[in-house]
Amino acid sequence: MAYTIDRLITGADFDAVDARVRKALGDAGFGVLTEIDVAATMKKKLDVDMAHYRILGACNPKLAHRAIGHEPRIGAMLPCNVILRAVDGGVEVSAVDPVASMAAIDNPDLIAVAGQVREMLAAVVAAV
């Protein structure tokens, strides 16, 4: 089972794709709660150079609230991460597949919410 929903944006500027991702997330009702510049962190902590790599922690408050209502410890798996990484030919956008990441949890109500989030994140990735 794949654990991410992926799309390659060819010939695009990294920051332009970042702006497109944030807009698509906002249009779908997600906010960006966290942002990690992995490349900058690796440079600072390890003095290692790497291509652009950014993690956006996205959250749809209504669906997060529903998920927590069904499974109170699910917050350990939130928010939904979306990564942007520079690759040959462009920028790859990958969103976590919440159904795959929550597959070990035996709670049909939670899996239903995860399925809804998966559809929304797939639409976000497609809209970038």
Beta strands, then each sheet from edge to edge (+ up, - down):
strand 1: 4-10
strand 2: 31-37
strand 3: 53-59
strand 4: 80-87
strand 5: 90-96
sheet 1: 1+ 5- 4+ 3- 2+
end
